[in-house]
Amino acid sequence: MCKNNVYLFGPHYYSPHMIRLSRLTDYAVALLSHMGKEGEEGLWAASDLAEKSELPMPTVAKVLKNLAKSGLITAHRGAAGGYRLARRTTEISVADIIEAMDGPIAITDCSDGSAHDDCKIKGVCPLSAGWNKVNAAIRKALEDVSLAEMSTVPLYFAHEPTAPQCAVGE
């Protein structure tokens, strides 16, 4: 915990967001879901995705750029161009989307797979193996959920909720 910018248990314990996806990652899931629902072979103009998702065009453009750079979608130039899913929705995991938008999945700085030579307690930290185990479990859970599964609406959400019916005078 951090109190007045003083770390009570070391700097690797404090995170202002805890485990939380970025807003752009959330938007990426929504955009990819729209693309997948209309057919995985469909070609989407960025403006159509912005309209369908009700997101601002600059935000959609930024998300699409990251997704194309990561290889989750392909960009096709020209007057009839647009964006297309690079793989089927069943082959795109939530982990793939998070990494495309936010980088490596890591619960702590020392569990993202990169070298952390600047860590002051690296040699004596008893938690590194534990955090790596937690990180691997989270990563596996995210890899096990596909975009297709995220895009499927459970039956109990498929219909608009109905207002409770009240007798006249109640």
Buried (B, 14 or more C-beta within 10 A) or exposed (E): EEEEEEEEEEEBEBEEEEEEBEEBBBBBBBBBBBBBBEEBEBBBEBEBBBEBBEBEEEBBBBBBBBBBEBEBBBBEEEEEEBBBBBBEBEBBBBBBBBBBBBEEBBBBBBBEEEEBEEBEEEEEBEBBEEBBEBBEEBBEEBEEEBBBEBBBEEEEEEEEEEEEEEEEEE
